[in-house]
Amino acid sequence: MMTFKPIRQSRISNEVAAQLKQSILSGVFKPGDKLPSERELAEQFQVSRIAVREAIRFLENTGFVSTRHGVSGGTFVTDLNFEYLTNAFVDLFLADKITVPELVEMRVLVEPEIARLAAKNLNKKHARLLKEALEAEELTINTVDEDLEIKTSVHYILAEACGNHFFEALERSLMALTRAIVKMIDTNNISAFIHPVGMHRPVVEAVLSKDPDAAAEAMRQHALEFGQNLINLEKSFRSSKK
């Protein structure tokens, strides 16, 4: 006689989460749609409400749904974006699973190719946005947050312009992690010194000229220069804590 192993509650909730996730990915539930209530889902899946609750919690933690409270509350499908991935990278850094030199190495590898593709695929919209971002960098900047917002704009535009969503996801994650690190360790508000005005100009000019090789090389030099500045800043920060 065959002996079966009991099915753990967690496995039931995983199956519920998997089916709900597939329904979202396949378009049965679209961004903004409200999922059936916890009771209705429990009846449809023929599982306990606890299993449904755990499944919803998993989907919320992974960015597929959000829960709202109140009279018009419920569980709603979110518009998937890169935020969950970027948050994961930041969490890995905070858990000492990613180092600043590793971040710099990754940027040196990824960003030149993004610049190369952006130069090849540049359209009028992204050309205009790049010019505006470069001009904004030369204006007076008052805070670290403002400096980071403006200095990372070029990277976000290039990532979108490159036409490869995988590269865009990686770049957004790398930028989010870079910003988080700078805000964490830049206790003396010197971000403008580790990324002075003009660092992006050779990159942007090469992209606007639609010269892929020049764009890639300019970005490689930029990633190396800024990366070394960031490494030095972190070393100084760690030394001050000893």
C-alpha positions in Angstrom: 0.0 0.0 0.0 1.4 3.4 -1.0 2.0 5.9 1.8 1.5 9.5 1.0 3.2 12.4 2.8 1.0 15.0 4.4 0.8 18.2 2.3 2.1 21.2 4.3 0.0 24.3 4.5 2.9 26.3 2.9 2.7 24.1 -0.2 -1.0 24.8 -0.6 -0.4 28.5 -0.4 2.4 28.2 -2.9 0.1 26.5 -5.4 -2.5 29.2 -4.8 0.1 31.9 -5.3 1.4 30.2 -8.5 -2.1 30.1 -10.1 -2.9 33.6 -9.2 0.4 34.8 -10.5 -0.2 33.0 -13.8 -3.6 34.6 -14.1 -2.0 38.0 -13.7 0.8 37.3 -16.2 -1.6 35.9 -18.7 -3.9 38.9 -18.5 -6.9 37.4 -16.8 -6.3 40.0 -14.1 -4.9 43.3 -15.4 -3.2 46.2 -13.5 -5.7 47.9 -11.3 -8.1 44.9 -11.2 -9.4 43.9 -7.8 -8.9 40.2 -7.0 -11.9 38.2 -5.6 -12.2 38.4 -1.8 -10.2 36.1 0.5 -13.4 34.1 1.1 -14.2 33.8 -2.6 -10.7 32.7 -3.4 -10.8 30.1 -0.6 -14.0 28.7 -2.0 -12.8 28.6 -5.6 -9.5 26.9 -4.7 -11.2 24.8 -2.0 -8.5 25.7 0.5 -8.5 27.5 3.8 -8.5 31.2 4.1 -5.1 31.0 5.8 -3.6 29.5 2.6 -5.1 32.3 0.5 -3.8 34.9 3.0 -0.3 33.5 2.8 -0.5 33.4 -1.0 -1.6 37.0 -1.2 1.2 38.0 1.2 3.7 36.3 -1.1 2.3 38.1 -4.2 2.4 41.4 -2.3 6.0 40.8 -1.3 7.0 40.1 -4.9 5.3 43.1 -6.3 2.3 41.5 -8.1 -0.4 42.9 -5.9 -1.0 45.6 -3.3 -3.5 45.6 -0.4 -5.6 48.6 0.4 -7.7 48.9 3.6 -11.0 50.7 4.2 -14.4 50.6 2.6 -13.0 50.5 -1.0 -10.1 48.3 0.0 -9.1 44.9 -1.2 -6.2 43.3 -3.1 -5.4 44.9 -6.4 -3.1 43.9 -9.2 -0.1 46.2 -9.6 1.5 47.4 -12.8 4.7 45.4 -12.9 7.9 47.4 -13.1 11.6 47.2 -12.1 11.1 48.3 -8.5 11.1 44.8 -6.9 14.3 43.9 -8.7 16.0 47.2 -7.6 14.9 46.7 -4.0 16.3 43.2 -4.0 19.7 44.5 -5.0 19.7 47.1 -2.2 18.7 44.4 0.3 21.6 42.2 -0.9 24.0 45.1 -0.3 22.6 45.8 3.2 23.0 42.1 4.0 26.7 42.3 2.9 26.1 40.0 -0.1 27.2 42.7 -2.6 30.2 45.0 -2.3 31.0 48.4 -3.8 33.9 47.0 -5.9 31.5 44.4 -7.3 28.9 47.0 -8.1 31.6 49.1 -9.9 32.8 46.0 -11.8 29.3 45.3 -13.0 28.7 48.9 -14.1 31.9 48.8 -16.1 30.7 45.7 -17.9 27.1 46.6 -18.5 27.0 50.4 -19.0 29.3 50.6 -22.1 27.0 48.2 -24.0 24.0 50.2 -23.0 25.6 53.4 -24.3 26.6 51.5 -27.5 23.0 50.3 -28.1 21.6 53.8 -27.2 23.8 55.3 -29.9 22.6 52.8 -32.5 18.9 53.1 -31.6 18.7 56.8 -30.7 15.4 58.6 -31.6 14.4 62.2 -31.4 12.6 61.8 -28.1 15.6 60.3 -26.3 18.0 62.8 -28.0 15.9 65.6 -26.6 15.8 64.1 -23.1 19.6 63.6 -23.1 20.2 67.2 -24.0 17.8 68.4 -21.3 19.4 66.1 -18.7 22.9 67.3 -19.6 21.7 70.9 -19.2 20.1 70.2 -15.9 23.4 68.9 -14.5 25.0 72.3 -15.1 22.5 74.1 -12.9 23.0 74.9 -9.2 22.2 71.9 -7.1 21.4 72.3 -3.4 21.0 68.9 -1.9 22.4 65.4 -2.2 19.0 64.0 -3.2 18.7 66.6 -5.9 22.2 65.9 -7.1 21.6 62.1 -7.3 18.3 62.6 -9.0 19.8 64.8 -11.7 23.0 62.9 -12.2 21.3 59.5 -12.6 18.8 60.8 -15.2 21.3 60.3 -18.1 21.7 56.7 -17.2 18.0 56.1 -17.0 17.4 57.7 -20.4 20.2 55.7 -22.0 18.9 52.5 -20.5 15.4 53.2 -22.0 17.0 54.3 -25.3 19.1 51.2 -25.7 15.9 49.2 -26.5 16.8 46.2 -24.4 14.5 45.7 -21.4 16.9 43.3 -19.7 19.6 45.9 -19.9 17.1 48.5 -18.7 16.2 46.4 -15.7 19.9 45.9 -14.8 20.7 49.5 -15.2 17.8 50.7 -13.0 18.9 48.2 -10.4 22.5 49.4 -10.5 21.5 53.0 -10.3 19.2 52.4 -7.4 21.9 50.6 -5.6 24.5 53.3 -6.4 22.1 56.0 -5.1 21.4 54.1 -1.9 25.1 53.6 -1.2 26.0 57.2 -1.8 23.2 58.4 0.4 24.3 56.0 3.1 28.0 56.8 3.1 28.1 60.4 1.9 27.9 61.9 5.4 29.7 65.1 4.3 27.5 65.8 1.3 30.4 65.5 -1.2 28.5 63.6 -4.0 29.1 66.6 -6.3 32.8 65.9 -5.9 32.7 62.2 -6.7 30.5 63.0 -9.7 31.5 66.5 -10.9 29.6 68.4 -13.6 30.8 67.3 -17.1 31.4 63.7 -16.4 28.5 62.7 -18.7 29.2 65.1 -21.5 31.6 62.8 -23.5 29.1 60.0 -23.2 26.1 62.1 -24.3 27.9 63.8 -27.1 29.0 60.4 -28.5 25.5 59.0 -28.3 24.0 62.1 -29.9 26.6 61.7 -32.7 25.3 58.1 -33.1 28.8 56.7 -32.7 28.4 53.4 -30.9 32.1 52.7 -30.4 32.8 56.2 -29.1 29.8 56.0 -26.8 30.8 52.7 -25.4 34.4 53.8 -24.7 33.3 57.1 -23.2 30.9 55.3 -20.9 33.6 52.8 -19.9 35.9 55.6 -18.9 33.1 57.3 -17.0 32.2 54.1 -15.1 35.8 53.5 -14.2 36.4 57.1 -13.0 33.2 57.4 -11.0 33.6 53.8 -9.7 37.0 54.6 -8.3 35.6 57.7 -6.6 32.8 55.7 -5.1 35.3 53.0 -3.8 37.5 55.7 -2.3 34.4 57.3 -0.6 33.4 54.0 0.9 36.9 53.3 2.2 37.0 56.7 3.8 33.6 56.1 5.4 34.6 52.8 6.8 37.8 54.2 8.2 35.9 57.0 9.9 33.8 54.3 11.7 36.8 52.5 13.2 
